[in-house]
Amino acid sequence: MSCAEKNRSGVKRIGILTGGGDAPGLNAVIRAVVKSATNCKCEAIGLEDSFDGLIEPDRWRVLTPRDVTGILRIGGTILGTTNRGNPFAYPVSTSGGKRDYSARCVEMFHELQLDALVVIGGDGTLSIAHEFHKLGIPLVGVPKTIDNDIVETTNTFGFDSAVAFATDAIDRLHTTAEAHHRVMVVEVMGRYAGWIALYAGLAGGADVILIPEIPFDLDKVAHHIKMRDAYGARFSIVVAAEGATRVGGKVTILEEGTPAVAERLGGIGAIVADQIETLTGKETRSVVLGHLQRGGAPTSFDRILATRFGARAVELLLAGEFGNMVAFHPPNIVAVPLAKIVGRTRNVPLDFDVVRAARAIGISLGD
């Protein structure tokens, strides 16, 4: 089918933005959108720093295939991003005075003569995109998060890269833990979902994996570590998701949330390490991988998934199928209405086969 046949919507000028936390593969999506759009005689417009690029008239630029040459393998995003601010939460100061943020974005969308948007982001960004679509903005969402917690898609790009890095870190910690007969507690990202901890813990040979979906009992964790000592394994690796909680407890928070900024989780690794040392008498250290999981080059899986997402997003825009999110339903990339994903979180199912596999080989999940 020719591009002329594909373009039933009349879209000619496509805006692209990246929102929320960065993730490996963002540039791969941008590249795919720009090349796919250009090949179908559409102009691609890069908007800077998420929806902030629709506030001022000078925060955008035309993107050509030359501009995206070589960025496939590069982490981060050439457009910039922000996870602070909801256009529907408060007014904003602009060169034209104080304005309602969301109304200003709609106004700038039309001033820039855009026909549609590709919005690349996590659950927060996609929820904002859904609100803009309800205001009449034609758009398609692309799911991005290392946490893999967006519903209706088996994978988000960035997840595989984060798991690969965390696995490498756990591999490295094995050698120092074994040399010193220590317990090493590795805190990983994931917010309220345990996908990174579960996958990296299993791939890295962890002995204990703590995830938000399964509240843990530290006495049981300590017993498992003592049992390893009893049969001669004098070191242990514990992987803790940042959103993991004790039975009857709450998530550990570094910074309280506000209407404009989500709360910051973190600190559970240090707490678990301190308690394990007390309960077992074994020297215990904690390591927080933090933003290292977001950086660096995307894996080949994430490069391919991000490219497929970007190309499919342009297809949907040209077909006039607005208000959708591209999603991975193996082996296909499909369209899912944004309305189906808003306000929902994809957590690890308790009967998931990866959970069962972890239990089968003797990994403690703290319960």
QUIQUI-V983281 format. One record per pair of residues at least 12 apart in sequence whose ideal C-beta (glycine too) atoms are under 6 Angstrom apart, sorted by the first residue. I is the first residue (numbers start at 1). GAP is how many residues later the second one is. If there is no record, write none. Layout:
# QUIQUI-V983281
i=I gap=GAP
i=I gap=GAP
This chain:
# QUIQUI-V983281
i=3 gap=37
i=6 gap=312
i=7 gap=311
i=8 gap=311
i=8 gap=312
i=9 gap=309
i=9 gap=311
i=11 gap=104
i=11 gap=105
i=11 gap=306
i=11 gap=307
i=12 gap=30
i=12 gap=103
i=13 gap=30
i=13 gap=100
i=13 gap=101
i=13 gap=102
i=14 gap=23
i=14 gap=28
i=14 gap=30
i=14 gap=102
i=15 gap=30
i=15 gap=32
i=15 gap=99
i=15 gap=102
i=16 gap=14
i=16 gap=17
i=16 gap=30
i=16 gap=102
i=17 gap=30
i=17 gap=33
i=17 gap=36
i=17 gap=102
i=18 gap=59
i=18 gap=61
i=18 gap=63
i=18 gap=102
i=19 gap=31
i=19 gap=62
i=19 gap=102
i=19 gap=106
i=20 gap=63
i=20 gap=101
i=20 gap=102
i=20 gap=104
i=20 gap=105
i=21 gap=62
i=22 gap=54
i=22 gap=55
i=22 gap=59
i=22 gap=272
i=23 gap=121
i=23 gap=123
i=23 gap=135
i=24 gap=51
i=24 gap=134
i=24 gap=137
i=24 gap=274
i=24 gap=278
i=25 gap=132
i=25 gap=133
i=25 gap=273
i=25 gap=277
i=25 gap=281
i=26 gap=51
i=27 gap=44
i=27 gap=47
i=27 gap=51
i=28 gap=44
i=28 gap=275
i=28 gap=278
i=28 gap=279
i=29 gap=91
i=29 gap=113
i=29 gap=277
i=29 gap=280
i=29 gap=281
i=31 gap=37
i=31 gap=40
i=31 gap=41
i=32 gap=275
i=32 gap=278
i=32 gap=279
i=33 gap=85
i=33 gap=277
i=33 gap=281
i=34 gap=29
i=34 gap=34
i=35 gap=30
i=36 gap=275
i=36 gap=278
i=37 gap=277
i=38 gap=27
i=44 gap=19
i=45 gap=15
i=46 gap=15
i=46 gap=17
i=46 gap=33
i=47 gap=13
i=48 gap=31
i=48 gap=32
i=49 gap=31
i=49 gap=33
i=50 gap=31
i=50 gap=32
i=51 gap=36
i=51 gap=54
i=54 gap=51
i=54 gap=54
i=55 gap=39
i=55 gap=49
i=72 gap=231
i=73 gap=224
i=75 gap=220
i=75 gap=221
i=75 gap=222
i=84 gap=177
i=85 gap=175
i=86 gap=174
i=87 gap=14
i=87 gap=15
i=87 gap=18
i=88 gap=14
i=88 gap=43
i=89 gap=170
i=89 gap=171
i=106 gap=29
i=109 gap=28
i=116 gap=22
i=116 gap=23
i=116 gap=201
i=117 gap=22
i=118 gap=22
i=118 gap=195
i=119 gap=20
i=119 gap=22
i=120 gap=22
i=120 gap=24
i=121 gap=23
i=122 gap=22
i=122 gap=23
i=123 gap=27
i=126 gap=15
i=127 gap=215
i=129 gap=12
i=130 gap=208
i=130 gap=212
i=133 gap=190
i=138 gap=184
i=140 gap=173
i=140 gap=176
i=140 gap=177
i=140 gap=184
i=141 gap=184
i=141 gap=197
i=142 gap=167
i=142 gap=171
i=142 gap=184
i=143 gap=13
i=143 gap=182
i=144 gap=12
i=144 gap=14
i=146 gap=12
i=146 gap=13
i=146 gap=16
i=146 gap=147
i=147 gap=43
i=147 gap=44
i=147 gap=46
i=148 gap=47
i=149 gap=44
i=149 gap=196
i=149 gap=197
i=150 gap=196
i=151 gap=190
i=151 gap=193
i=151 gap=195
i=152 gap=175
i=152 gap=184
i=152 gap=188
i=152 gap=189
i=153 gap=174
i=153 gap=175
i=154 gap=174
i=154 gap=176
i=155 gap=173
i=157 gap=145
i=157 gap=148
i=157 gap=149
i=160 gap=139
i=160 gap=141
i=160 gap=142
i=161 gap=137
i=161 gap=138
i=161 gap=141
i=162 gap=34
i=162 gap=131
i=163 gap=33
i=163 gap=36
i=163 gap=37
i=164 gap=135
i=165 gap=128
i=166 gap=22
i=166 gap=34
i=166 gap=123
i=167 gap=33
i=167 gap=36
i=167 gap=37
i=169 gap=120
i=170 gap=16
i=170 gap=34
i=171 gap=33
i=177 gap=58
i=178 gap=57
i=181 gap=53
i=181 gap=54
i=182 gap=53
i=182 gap=101
i=182 gap=103
i=183 gap=53
i=183 gap=93
i=183 gap=99
i=183 gap=101
i=184 gap=53
i=184 gap=101
i=185 gap=53
i=185 gap=84
i=185 gap=87
i=185 gap=88
i=185 gap=101
i=186 gap=53
i=186 gap=101
i=187 gap=53
i=187 gap=55
i=187 gap=82
i=187 gap=101
i=188 gap=101
i=189 gap=53
i=189 gap=104
i=190 gap=51
i=191 gap=52
i=192 gap=20
i=192 gap=51
i=193 gap=154
i=194 gap=17
i=194 gap=18
i=194 gap=19
i=194 gap=47
i=194 gap=154
i=197 gap=12
i=197 gap=14
i=197 gap=42
i=197 gap=44
i=198 gap=13
i=198 gap=150
i=198 gap=156
i=201 gap=38
i=202 gap=156
i=206 gap=31
i=206 gap=33
i=207 gap=29
i=207 gap=30
i=208 gap=13
i=208 gap=30
i=208 gap=156
i=209 gap=30
i=209 gap=154
i=209 gap=156
i=210 gap=30
i=210 gap=34
i=210 gap=156
i=211 gap=30
i=211 gap=33
i=212 gap=29
i=212 gap=31
i=212 gap=32
i=213 gap=134
i=213 gap=135
i=214 gap=151
i=214 gap=153
i=215 gap=30
i=215 gap=32
i=216 gap=30
i=216 gap=150
i=217 gap=30
i=218 gap=57
i=221 gap=145
i=222 gap=54
i=222 gap=57
i=222 gap=58
i=224 gap=140
i=225 gap=55
i=226 gap=54
i=240 gap=28
i=240 gap=29
i=240 gap=32
i=242 gap=23
i=242 gap=24
i=243 gap=22
i=244 gap=24
i=251 gap=14
i=252 gap=15
i=252 gap=16
i=254 gap=12
i=254 gap=13
i=269 gap=17
i=269 gap=19
i=270 gap=16
i=273 gap=13
i=308 gap=25
i=309 gap=17
i=312 gap=14
i=312 gap=21
i=313 gap=13
i=316 gap=19
i=321 gap=14
i=323 gap=15
i=324 gap=13
i=325 gap=13
i=325 gap=16
